[in-house]
Amino acid sequence: MPLNIQRNENLTCNISKNSAMAKILQQCKLIVWDECTMAHKKSLEALDKTLKNLRNNQNKFGGAIILLPSDFHQTLPGVSHSTLADELNACLKSSNSGNISRYYI
């Protein structure tokens, strides 16, 4: 995952199309991201964009199924030098990238 997610608006994961990791992500059908609530929403958006690119598929997450098991009443993502509003805005539920938030259960 990109490390400087607060300053970069056009994020993708640092995975080249010819790498071993890309080959795995092109073939997998299910990705499980445990404790996703601690991740910044831009991380999930970067994964979505990366999988679309790697899999040459413009469906959500390149057509892969993404399972996000977590408790949204627990820890918010950490944002350096921020307010509570900044942390809430960084939460996965506030993502507006293709309405990712509508997939939460």
DRENPA-146548 format. One record per residue: x, y, z of N, C-alpha, C in turn. Coordinates in steps of 0.001 Angstrom, whole numbers. Layout:
REM residues N
+---------+---------+---------+---------+---------+---------+---------+---------+---------+
:     nxx :     nyy :     nzz :    caxx :    cayy :    cazz :     cxx :     cyy :     czz :
+---------+---------+---------+---------+---------+---------+---------+---------+---------+
:       X :       Y :       Z :       X :       Y :       Z :       X :       Y :       Z :
...
+---------+---------+---------+---------+---------+---------+---------+---------+---------+
END
This chain:
REM residues 105
+---------+---------+---------+---------+---------+---------+---------+---------+---------+
:     nxx :     nyy :     nzz :    caxx :    cayy :    cazz :     cxx :     cyy :     czz :
+---------+---------+---------+---------+---------+---------+---------+---------+---------+
:     830 :   -1191 :       0 :       0 :       0 :       0 :     871 :    1250 :       0 :
:     396 :    2285 :    -614 :    1144 :    3548 :    -548 :    1242 :    4023 :     893 :
:    2356 :    4626 :    1243 :    2542 :    5063 :    2624 :    2039 :    6476 :    2877 :
:    2074 :    7324 :    1885 :    1716 :    8716 :    2077 :     327 :    8984 :    1494 :
:    -686 :    8364 :    2076 :   -2018 :    8424 :    1491 :   -2726 :    9758 :    1685 :
:   -2351 :   10535 :    2680 :   -3025 :   11806 :    2890 :   -2657 :   12849 :    1846 :
:   -1511 :   12748 :    1224 :   -1030 :   13793 :     321 :   -1173 :   13460 :   -1147 :
:   -1526 :   12254 :   -1465 :   -1614 :   11836 :   -2857 :   -3070 :   11517 :   -3187 :
:   -3631 :   12160 :   -4190 :   -5032 :   11961 :   -4547 :   -5238 :   10820 :   -5543 :
:   -4225 :   10482 :   -6312 :   -4341 :    9475 :   -7356 :   -3579 :    8225 :   -6952 :
:   -4118 :    7460 :   -6038 :   -3381 :    6348 :   -5454 :   -3588 :    5041 :   -6198 :
:   -2519 :    4281 :   -6291 :   -2583 :    2879 :   -6679 :   -1551 :    2155 :   -5823 :
:   -1728 :     854 :   -5699 :    -744 :      64 :   -4969 :     496 :     -81 :   -5834 :
:    1635 :    -182 :   -5204 :    2904 :    -254 :   -5919 :    3169 :   -1700 :   -6357 :
:    2396 :   -2157 :   -7355 :    2523 :   -3521 :   -7858 :    2587 :   -3449 :   -9381 :
:    3677 :   -3918 :   -9957 :    3789 :   -3882 :  -11420 :    3017 :   -5054 :  -12022 :
:    2548 :   -4881 :  -13242 :    1724 :   -5901 :  -13897 :    2458 :   -7214 :  -14129 :
:    3785 :   -7196 :  -14138 :    4557 :   -8410 :  -14407 :    5099 :   -9071 :  -13148 :
:    4766 :   -8556 :  -11986 :    5307 :   -9109 :  -10744 :    4559 :  -10373 :  -10323 :
:    5169 :  -11115 :   -9420 :    4533 :  -12321 :   -8886 :    3253 :  -11973 :   -8129 :
:    3270 :  -10851 :   -7398 :    2074 :  -10429 :   -6656 :     932 :  -10115 :   -7623 :
:    1246 :   -9484 :   -8749 :     223 :   -9168 :   -9750 :    -400 :  -10448 :  -10291 :
:     423 :  -11453 :  -10533 :     -88 :  -12713 :  -11066 :   -1049 :  -13376 :  -10073 :
:    -729 :  -13289 :   -8796 :   -1622 :  -13838 :   -7767 :   -2932 :  -13054 :   -7733 :
:   -2830 :  -11715 :   -7749 :   -4031 :  -10875 :   -7683 :   -4895 :  -11004 :   -8938 :
:   -4286 :  -11346 :  -10062 :   -5047 :  -11536 :  -11297 :   -5867 :  -12828 :  -11247 :
:   -5399 :  -13814 :  -10486 :   -6059 :  -15114 :  -10446 :   -6992 :  -15310 :   -9257 :
:   -6786 :  -14545 :   -8193 :   -7578 :  -14785 :   -6979 :   -9035 :  -14388 :   -7190 :
:   -9901 :  -15045 :   -6476 :  -11328 :  -14760 :   -6559 :  -11826 :  -14050 :   -5311 :
:  -11115 :  -14200 :   -4198 :  -11534 :  -13621 :   -2924 :  -10332 :  -13008 :   -2214 :
:  -10503 :  -11784 :   -1719 :   -9484 :  -11126 :    -904 :  -10133 :  -10789 :     428 :
:   -9502 :  -11205 :    1517 :  -10003 :  -10922 :    2860 :   -9102 :   -9864 :    3483 :
:   -9692 :   -8746 :    3871 :   -8949 :   -7643 :    4499 :   -9457 :   -7521 :    5927 :
:   -8804 :   -8193 :    6850 :   -9225 :   -8184 :    8250 :   -8881 :   -6849 :    8902 :
:   -9707 :   -6453 :    9847 :   -9539 :   -5186 :   10582 :   -9453 :   -3995 :    9637 :
:  -10280 :   -4003 :    8629 :  -10254 :   -2945 :    7609 :  -10639 :   -1581 :    8166 :
:  -11330 :   -1532 :    9290 :  -11760 :    -238 :    9826 :  -10595 :     630 :   10269 :
:   -9438 :      37 :   10473 :   -8272 :     825 :   10871 :   -7529 :    1380 :    9655 :
:   -7950 :     976 :    8454 :   -7303 :    1456 :    7230 :   -7972 :    2747 :    6769 :
:   -7203 :    3612 :    6168 :   -7719 :    4848 :    5590 :   -8546 :    4489 :    4357 :
:   -9626 :    5211 :    4108 :  -10491 :    4908 :    2965 :   -9724 :    4939 :    1642 :
:   -8686 :    5755 :    1572 :   -7911 :    5837 :     331 :   -7154 :    4541 :      50 :
:   -6882 :    3749 :    1086 :   -6222 :    2456 :     884 :   -7134 :    1505 :     123 :
:   -8405 :    1460 :     495 :   -9358 :     606 :    -200 :   -9602 :    1121 :   -1615 :
:   -9658 :    2437 :   -1769 :   -9828 :    3023 :   -3092 :   -8626 :    2714 :   -3985 :
:   -7425 :    2703 :   -3405 :   -6216 :    2356 :   -4162 :   -6254 :     887 :   -4579 :
:   -6724 :      13 :   -3691 :   -6848 :   -1406 :   -4033 :   -7841 :   -1584 :   -5173 :
:   -8964 :    -890 :   -5121 :   -9967 :    -958 :   -6181 :   -9355 :    -561 :   -7519 :
:   -8684 :     555 :   -7553 :   -8072 :    1053 :   -8791 :   -6988 :     101 :   -9297 :
:   -6173 :    -425 :   -8382 :   -5095 :   -1332 :   -8756 :   -5637 :   -2632 :   -9335 :
:   -6650 :   -3210 :   -8687 :   -7211 :   -4466 :   -9184 :   -7884 :   -4285 :  -10538 :
:   -8544 :   -3157 :  -10743 :   -9134 :   -2888 :  -12061 :   -8044 :   -2873 :  -13130 :
:   -6925 :   -2244 :  -12808 :   -5817 :   -2143 :  -13746 :   -5146 :   -3506 :  -13976 :
:   -4825 :   -4217 :  -12912 :   -4119 :   -5496 :  -13028 :   -4953 :   -6560 :  -13737 :
:   -6252 :   -6536 :  -13485 :   -7134 :   -7570 :  -14018 :   -7801 :   -7159 :  -15334 :
:   -7503 :   -5931 :  -15809 :   -8130 :   -5409 :  -17036 :   -9647 :   -5572 :  -16985 :
:  -10209 :   -5181 :  -15840 :  -11642 :   -5340 :  -15586 :  -12112 :   -4109 :  -14834 :
:  -13073 :   -3378 :  -15374 :  -13524 :   -2145 :  -14747 :  -14662 :   -2338 :  -13744 :
:  -15014 :   -3593 :  -13429 :  -15972 :   -3855 :  -12352 :  -15321 :   -3536 :  -11017 :
:  -16121 :   -3405 :   -9974 :  -15582 :   -3165 :   -8635 :  -14466 :   -4157 :   -8336 :
:  -13344 :   -3652 :   -7900 :  -12180 :   -4458 :   -7516 :  -11784 :   -5448 :   -8609 :
:  -11954 :   -5050 :   -9840 :  -11549 :   -5891 :  -10957 :  -12305 :   -7199 :  -11023 :
:  -13483 :   -7253 :  -10408 :  -14293 :   -8463 :  -10418 :  -14009 :   -9409 :   -9271 :
:  -13010 :   -9125 :   -8446 :  -12711 :   -9975 :   -7284 :  -13708 :   -9675 :   -6170 :
:  -13947 :  -10640 :   -5326 :  -14797 :  -10449 :   -4149 :  -13900 :   -9991 :   -3012 :
:  -14279 :   -8901 :   -2358 :  -13511 :   -8363 :   -1232 :  -14343 :   -8535 :      31 :
:  -13804 :   -9261 :     999 :  -14468 :   -9473 :    2278 :  -13797 :   -8579 :    3308 :
:  -14585 :   -7719 :    3965 :  -14056 :   -6761 :    4933 :  -14613 :   -7057 :    6327 :
:  -14105 :   -8112 :    6986 :  -14615 :   -8421 :    8324 :  -14000 :   -7471 :    9350 :
:  -14853 :   -6787 :   10073 :  -14365 :   -5857 :   11084 :  -15548 :   -5316 :   11860 :
:  -15273 :   -4591 :   12911 :  -16308 :   -3977 :   13734 :  -16205 :   -2471 :   13574 :
:  -17181 :   -1868 :   12917 :  -17136 :    -434 :   12663 :  -17382 :     394 :   13922 :
:  -17609 :    -248 :   15050 :  -17742 :     475 :   16307 :  -16417 :     510 :   17065 :
:  -15366 :     -15 :   16468 :  -14065 :     -30 :   17114 :  -13199 :    1131 :   16657 :
:  -11960 :     861 :   16374 :  -10952 :    1880 :   16108 :  -11115 :    2545 :   14749 :
:  -11045 :    3881 :   14754 :  -11016 :    4634 :   13502 :   -9588 :    4657 :   12973 :
:   -9423 :    4946 :   11686 :   -8052 :    5044 :   11159 :   -7314 :    6210 :   11796 :
:   -6025 :    6027 :   12009 :   -5212 :    7095 :   12578 :   -4791 :    8084 :   11502 :
:   -4985 :    9356 :   11771 :   -4576 :   10408 :   10851 :   -3730 :   11380 :   11656 :
:   -2488 :   11562 :   11256 :   -1564 :   12419 :   12000 :   -2063 :   13857 :   12066 :
:   -1902 :   14469 :   13227 :   -2239 :   15881 :   13443 :   -3654 :   16185 :   12965 :
:   -4615 :   15402 :   13430 :   -5972 :   15546 :   12920 :   -6978 :   15798 :   14038 :
:   -8176 :   16116 :   13597 :   -9309 :   16250 :   14505 :  -10170 :   14999 :   14365 :
:  -11169 :   14878 :   15213 :  -12092 :   13750 :   15105 :  -12792 :   13767 :   13743 :
:  -13108 :   14955 :   13252 :  -13749 :   15067 :   11936 :  -12842 :   14514 :   10831 :
:  -11542 :   14769 :   10929 :  -10593 :   14237 :    9940 :  -10576 :   12718 :    9975 :
:  -10613 :   12145 :   11176 :  -10597 :   10690 :   11311 :  -11886 :   10077 :   10781 :
:  -13020 :   10716 :   11056 :  -14289 :   10218 :   10527 :  -14311 :   10295 :    9004 :
:  -13737 :   11353 :    8457 :  -13673 :   11504 :    7007 :  -12747 :   10463 :    6374 :
:  -11768 :    9969 :    7113 :  -10832 :    8962 :    6605 :  -11399 :    7549 :    6693 :
:  -12498 :    7390 :    7416 :  -13111 :    6083 :    7640 :  -13622 :    5490 :    6323 :
:  -13559 :    4173 :    6192 :  -14024 :    3498 :    4985 :  -15475 :    3816 :    4671 :
:  -16302 :    3993 :    5687 :  -17711 :    4268 :    5454 :  -17940 :    5618 :    4784 :
:  -16969 :    6518 :    4843 :  -17141 :    7829 :    4215 :  -16570 :    7873 :    2797 :
:  -16130 :    6730 :    2295 :  -15577 :    6687 :     937 :  -16673 :    6955 :     -82 :
:  -16359 :    7782 :   -1065 :  -17329 :    8037 :   -2134 :  -16819 :    7520 :   -3467 :
:  -15801 :    6703 :   -3443 :  -15235 :    6151 :   -4680 :  -16121 :    5019 :   -5171 :
:  -17026 :    5348 :   -6054 :  -17900 :    4324 :   -6620 :  -18840 :    3722 :   -5606 :
:  -19183 :    4483 :   -4570 :  -20101 :    4015 :   -3535 :  -19637 :    2723 :   -2883 :
:  -18360 :    2644 :   -2573 :  -17828 :    1468 :   -1893 :  -18568 :    1230 :    -589 :
:  -18969 :    2289 :      85 :  -19597 :    2158 :    1399 :  -20915 :    1385 :    1346 :
:  -21572 :    1294 :     197 :  -22846 :     586 :     157 :  -22675 :    -919 :     266 :
:  -21454 :   -1414 :     201 :  -21215 :   -2847 :     298 :  -20982 :   -3324 :    1718 :
:  -20962 :   -2418 :    2683 :  -20729 :   -2806 :    4067 :  -21963 :   -3481 :    4638 :
:  -21715 :   -4488 :    5447 :  -22805 :   -5201 :    6116 :  -22772 :   -4858 :    7597 :
+---------+---------+---------+---------+---------+---------+---------+---------+---------+
END
